[in-house]
C-alpha cells in the first residue's frame, strides 16, 4: 500500500522530552496505569449507574434527544482549532516546573479564542434553528466553552504525568453528574434538557476545581497581546493536524449514529445509541491507557517504542477479548431493568467488535502517529477510512434498512481503518505482514467465538462459560508466548513495586 507523503515532515523527529534512561519505563508506566485505572474503574461504576438511570426515567424520545446532544458534543473540540493538541505535544514528557510559567498564557489565549468563535456561532444558531434543536445547539456551545477550557487543564496534567490529579478530575465530573441527575429526577424534573443541564454543571464543577489546583501558576504579569498571538499561532500550527486527525476519528466513531439520526426515527436512534453507550463503556479503560501511554512514549527512543508496540498490541487484544464476557450478565440487567431496550442487544453484539479494533487504533495508532509527528498522514488516511465508512453505512441503510446492518457496516469500517493504519505505521513499528494479518485473524477469532456463544445457548451463565472456555483455548493456541511474556513482565513489575 502506497503511503501519502508527509510533505517534508521529519520521519524521525528528536524526542519531545528527555528521560534519564531514554527507554520505555515499564515500572513508571505500569504504576501510572494502575493509579489511573483504579480511578477510572470507579468512574466506570458511576457511568454504569447513569447509563441505566437516565433511560429508565426518560421517555425513549427524550433519551434520543439526550443522545443527540452527546453525539454532537463530540465535535465541539474542533473549536479550539488545534491549540490544545499543540499544548499537549509541546509539554508532553516535561515537568510541571518547566511548563508552569506557560499555563496562564495558554489559558488566556484559549479563553479569548473561544469567545471570538462561540459568540457569533451562538447568534447564528439562535436565529437559524427551531426548538428543540435551537436549545440543544446553544447548550452545545456552552459545553464547548467549558469542555475546551477543561481539556487544557486535563492535557496539562496528562503531559506532566499528574495522573492522580487527572483521576480526581474525572471522578469528580462523573460523581457530580450522577448526583445532579438523581437530585433532578427526585424533584420531578424529568426531561432531556434537565440531563443536559446536569452534564454542563458537572463540567463547571471540575473547571473550578482545576482552576483552584493550578491557581499558583495563573498569577503574575499579563502577557502582551502580540506574544499571545504568537504563542497561539505556534501551538495551533503544531496541533492542527492532530486535531484534524482526531476530528476524523470522532467522525469515524460516530458516522453510524449520524446516519441513523438522519434516516431513522428519534426512537430508533435512541435504541442504537443505547447499544453504543453500553459498548463504549469498555472504552473507559481504553482511554485510561491511551492517556498514560503518550507522555511515556514521548520520552523514549525509537527502539524502545518498537518494543512497546510489540508488547502492547497483544495486551490490548487480550483485555478486549476478556471484557466481552461481561456482555452476558449485562443482557440480564437490560432485560430486567430496561425492557424497552432489549431490541438493542443484537446491535450491541455487533458493535462490541468495533471496540477491539478501536482500542488498538486509539491507544497505539493514534499515539504513534503523534509521537513521530505524522499528523498529516494520520489525517489523510483517516479521511480515506471516513469516506469508505460513510459509503458502507449508506449502502447498508439503502439496501437493508436495519439497525443491525448499520452496525455491521460500522464494524467493517473499523477493520479497514485498522488495516490501513497497520500498513501505514510499519516503518516505525517494525511490524511484519505476517504479524499484521495474524493479529487481525486473532481479533476476528475472539469475536467469532463470542458470537457463537451468544447464538448456540440461551442461558446467560452457560453463554459466559462457553465463551470463557473458548477464550482460554484461543489464548493458549494463538497468543500463548505473548501471554507468558506479558505475565512475566507484570510479575516483575509487581515485585519491583512491592520492593
HELIX and SHEET records of a PDB file:
HELIX    1   1 UNK A   26  UNK A   57  1                                  32    
HELIX    2   2 UNK A   60  UNK A   73  1                                  14    
HELIX    3   3 UNK A   76  UNK A   80  5                                   5    
HELIX    4   4 UNK A   83  UNK A   91  1                                   9    
HELIX    5   5 UNK A   96  UNK A  128  1                                  33    
HELIX    6   6 UNK A  133  UNK A  159  1                                  27    
HELIX    7   7 UNK A  163  UNK A  186  1                                  24    
HELIX    8   8 UNK A  192  UNK A  213  1                                  22    
HELIX    9   9 UNK A  215  UNK A  217  5                                   3    
HELIX   10  10 UNK A  225  UNK A  263  1                                  39    
HELIX   11  11 UNK A  266  UNK A  280  1                                  15    
HELIX   12  12 UNK A  283  UNK A  298  1                                  16    
HELIX   13  13 UNK A  302  UNK A  323  1                                  22    
HELIX   14  14 UNK A  326  UNK A  337  1                                  12    
HELIX   15  15 UNK A  339  UNK A  344  5                                   6    
HELIX   16  16 UNK A  345  UNK A  360  1                                  16    
HELIX   17  17 UNK A  361  UNK A  365  3                                   5    
HELIX   18  18 UNK A  366  UNK A  371  1                                   6    
HELIX   19  19 UNK A  375  UNK A  399  1                                  25    
HELIX   20  20 UNK A  403  UNK A  424  1                                  22    
HELIX   21  21 UNK A  426  UNK A  429  1                                   4    
HELIX   22  22 UNK A  433  UNK A  456  1                                  24    
HELIX   23  23 UNK A  460  UNK A  478  1                                  19    
HELIX   24  24 UNK A  480  UNK A  498  1                                  19    
END                                                                             
